[in-house]
């Protein structure tokens, strides 16, 4: 029974987190337990545990006497998240290139191939699979840093990436050919074990994504 409850809890956590990231639970909206119980078919105890976990990760605000709310968004928060992502991801990329073996290279090639095929579909005008596109984008960025050798670094990066992704989905940013070229450049530099070029290009990629998102916010 305990194992079954853990599975339900994990599923509820993943579903609510996904709906926050993809904007189906709007920033600043109140998370009423009765409504969530019906929507996610979860017990009150599971919901409270899930919302407290999401609060610890920064996706939910738990306010005394007022309940739970989806964490609001702001340009200032996005800038901070992007800067932290540059700090962590570029450091992890340097370590990963230095440590990566042939399995790391193979996984990176596969991840870039899947992302590139999806990007080509989007460049051709098919934007019906945004969630798949973003999953492949995550898998590529994770593959780049997977050999960094630090579980803590990967865990922190995953939380930041999801926070960054939430902003991207809210403004539906897609920079087209420019972002595709940047992905290819980071990929090729990583395979060539060119640490400096890879890190420099990755920073440029994140910075340009930030500028694009801020412009969509009207900043």
Buried (B, 14 or more C-beta within 10 A) or exposed (E): EEEEEEEBBEBBBEBBBEBBBBBEBEBEEEBEBEEBBEBBEBBEEBBBBBBEBBBEBBBBBBEEEEEBBBBEBEBEBBBEBBBBBBEBBBBBBBBBBEEBEEEBBEBBEEBBEBBBEBBEBBEEEEEEEBEEBBBBBBBBBBBBBBBBBBEEBBEBBBBBBBBBBBBBBBBEBBBEEEBBBBBBBBBBBBBEEBBEBBBBBBBBBBEBBBEBBBEBBEE
